[in-house]
Amino acid sequence: KTCGLKELSVIRCTGGWRDMEALCKCCARLQHLRLPQSFLESSDNGLSPPPLMPIARLKKLRSVDFRGYAGRAHKQRPWLTDDMFGVLGQIRDLREVKADDQKLLSDRCFWFLRRHSGRLRLLHLSGCRPMSGDSAF
């Protein structure tokens, strides 16, 4: 099945690689993906790819929002790693990136965005690890 959704916001959900795979197959025209206060689980056995890998197929994706929880409960912990963030480097038309309370991100995330430097209009990172300004510019 396919759908014509251009914008999707899912608040306070839990998902994994299979959920993202199904979403990306069905909604190939998605332009804005917002998962505020949500949690994407990596597979425990290591056999599944990183949960964000399927979004590299969304050729029209312009905006991602991965705002996390500031809490400490299991589903409130940060989940976005630098390696997962690397998938964003494969999305050509990316214009906006928001990631709050993702304490696993480091300076390395800027390396993945180097390809978007001319097109990226909004980069909002807060609540992450301390980063050097030199790596951002």
C-alpha positions in Angstrom: 0.0 0.0 0.0 1.1 3.6 -0.6 -0.1 6.9 0.6 0.3 10.5 -0.4 1.3 11.8 3.1 3.8 14.7 2.9 4.0 15.4 6.7 3.9 12.9 9.6 4.1 13.7 13.3 4.0 10.9 15.8 4.3 11.9 19.4 5.3 9.6 22.2 5.7 6.4 20.3 8.1 3.5 20.4 9.3 1.8 17.3 12.1 0.0 15.6 13.7 -0.8 12.3 10.7 -2.7 11.0 8.3 0.1 11.8 10.5 2.6 10.0 10.9 0.2 7.0 7.1 -0.1 6.7 6.6 3.7 7.0 9.2 4.4 4.3 7.7 1.9 1.9 4.2 3.3 2.2 5.0 7.0 2.4 7.7 7.5 -0.3 6.6 11.2 -0.8 7.1 12.1 2.9 8.7 15.6 3.2 8.5 16.2 7.0 9.1 13.5 9.6 8.5 14.5 13.2 9.0 12.0 16.1 8.9 14.3 19.2 9.2 12.5 22.5 9.5 9.2 20.8 11.9 6.3 21.1 13.4 4.2 18.3 14.9 1.0 19.5 18.0 -0.7 18.1 17.7 -4.4 17.8 19.0 -6.3 20.8 20.5 -9.1 18.8 22.4 -6.8 16.4 20.9 -8.5 13.3 18.7 -5.6 12.2 20.2 -2.5 10.6 20.1 0.8 12.5 16.4 1.9 12.9 16.8 5.1 10.9 18.4 3.4 7.8 15.1 3.2 5.8 14.7 6.9 5.8 17.6 7.2 3.3 15.1 6.1 0.7 12.8 9.1 1.2 14.1 11.2 -1.6 11.8 14.1 -0.9 12.4 14.4 2.8 13.1 18.0 3.8 12.7 18.1 7.6 13.4 15.7 10.5 12.5 16.3 14.1 13.9 13.9 16.7 13.2 15.8 20.0 13.6 13.5 22.9 12.5 13.4 26.5 14.6 14.9 29.3 13.5 12.1 31.6 15.4 9.0 32.7 12.8 6.2 32.3 13.5 3.4 29.8 11.6 4.9 26.9 12.7 8.4 27.7 16.4 7.9 27.4 18.3 9.3 24.4 18.4 7.0 21.4 19.9 9.0 18.5 23.6 8.1 18.0 26.2 9.6 15.7 26.0 6.5 13.5 22.2 6.8 13.2 22.6 10.5 12.5 24.8 9.5 9.6 21.8 8.4 7.6 20.8 12.0 7.3 23.9 12.6 5.1 22.3 10.4 2.4 19.2 12.5 2.1 19.8 15.0 -0.6 17.2 17.6 -0.1 17.4 17.8 3.7 16.8 21.4 4.9 15.9 21.2 8.6 17.3 19.0 11.5 16.0 19.2 15.1 17.4 17.0 17.8 16.8 17.9 21.5 17.9 15.9 24.5 19.8 13.4 22.4 22.8 13.1 24.7 24.5 10.5 22.6 25.3 12.9 19.8 28.8 14.3 19.6 30.9 16.5 17.3 30.9 13.6 14.8 27.3 14.4 13.8 28.6 17.5 12.0 30.8 15.4 9.7 27.7 13.6 8.4 26.0 17.0 7.6 29.0 18.4 5.6 27.3 17.5 2.4 24.3 19.7 3.3 26.2 22.8 4.2 24.8 24.9 1.3 21.2 23.6 1.6 20.7 23.2 5.3 18.5 26.1 6.6 17.9 25.0 10.2 20.1 23.0 12.6 18.7 22.8 16.1 20.7 20.7 18.6 20.2 21.2 22.3 20.7 19.0 25.3 23.4 17.1 23.5 27.0 16.5 24.6 29.3 19.6 24.7 30.6 20.2 21.2 33.3 22.3 19.7 32.2 25.2 17.5 35.2 24.5 15.1 33.6 21.3 14.0 30.3 23.0 13.1 31.8 25.7 10.9 
